[in-house]
Amino acid sequence: MENKVFEAFDTGRFEIPGKTKTFKDIPWSKHPTFEGVELKHILTSKETGGAYSFHLVRIAPNKAILDHIHDPQLETHEVIAGNGVCVNDGQEIRYAPGVISIMPSKVHHEVRAGEDGLYLFAKFMPALC
């Protein structure tokens, strides 16, 4: 089952020399705008001097992150588990485990989860928060 893949990732950790962060110790935060979307802020602007931020994202079954842009951030998605569709600059991309997508700054995009929900590793450069 796809959720087992995400659960394994959710219990993982971020490591760099001299620093370890276990994902289970980072709380889920509800997205301020989109219902059914939650984030774990793995690395934030505060920790990276604003250069980048990393986030685990889970989108409940049949929920969506509706059309939006980021300025000045470039955003990447790595699909961990689940399925769905991303509309990236007007082009539809089927999301399934192993898919990576890039949204340059100021490009409209949205993400819709399928029946199993959708689990992403999202990165922003410069940091989103």
N, C-alpha and C positions, 0 to 999 in steps of 0.2 A: 504494500500500500504506500502511496506517495507520501502520506503524512509521516510515516516512519522515517523517511529520508530527511524531512524537515526537522523532526524531533531530534534526530541525531545531530544535525547542524546546530539546532537551538541549544544543545547541551555542550557545544564545542567551546573553543576559546580563541582569542586573538593573542598572538605572541609576536613580540619583537625583542631584541636583546634588552634584558633588564626590565621587561614589563609583560605581564600576563593579565588578560581580562577574560573571565569566564562569562559566557553568554547568559547562563542561568541567573547570574547576579545582576543583570541589567533588566529593569522592568519594561514591560510593554507599555507604550503610550498610544492613546487613541489619536488618530489623525485629526487635526483641528477642523477640517472641512469635510472629509469624505467618510460617510458612515460605512462601518464594516472593514475599515483599514486601520491596522496597528503597526507600530514601528518600534524597533529596539535600536537605540542610537549607540552603535558600537564605538565609533570615534567621532568626536564633535569638533567644531571650529576651535573651541577653547583648547583642545588637546593638540591641534595641528597648526596653530597660529593662523587659522582661516584658510589654509591651503586646500584641504579636502575634508570630506566626512563620509563615513561608512554606516549603512543602516540595514538591518534585516526588516523586511516588509512582509506582512501577511494580509492578504485580501480575502475576506470571507467568500464562500460560494456565491456566485452571481452578483457580486458587488463590484464597484469600479472606482478608480481614480479618474475622474472626468477630465475633459480637455483643459490643458493648462500649458504654460511655458515657464522656464526658469531663465532668469537674467541676473547675473552673468554666468550661471552654472552650466557646465556640460554634465549630463547624467548618464550613467550606465546601469543596465539591469543584467544580472545573471540569474536565470531561472533555476531555482533549487528543486522545487516540487510543484505539483499541480499543473493546471493548464489554463489557457486564456488567450486573449488577443491584445496586442498593443497596436494602436494606430500612431505611427511615427511619421510626422510630416506628410500626412495624408495616405501613407502606405500601410496596409494591414500586415502585421507580422504575427504568425501563430506562435504562442508561447508554450513551451514544453521544457522539461528538464534538459539542461545543457545549452539552451539558447542564450546568446548574449546580444544585447541591443544597445546602441548608443544614440542619445538625443543631444545634439549640439545645443548650445545656448540659443534662446529665442525661437526654438522649433516647437510647434504645437505637438502634443502627444497625450494619449490617454491609455489606460490599461483596464481591461475588463477580465475578471476571473471567471472561469468556467464552473461546472458542477462540483469539482473537487476543491475549489479555492485555488489560490495562487500564492507562492512563496518566492520572494526575490531577495537577492543581495544587491542593494542599490548603492552607488558611489556617486558623489558630487564633487566637482572641481571647478572653482573654489568651493569651500564648505557651504552646505545649505544651512546648517545650524550648529 
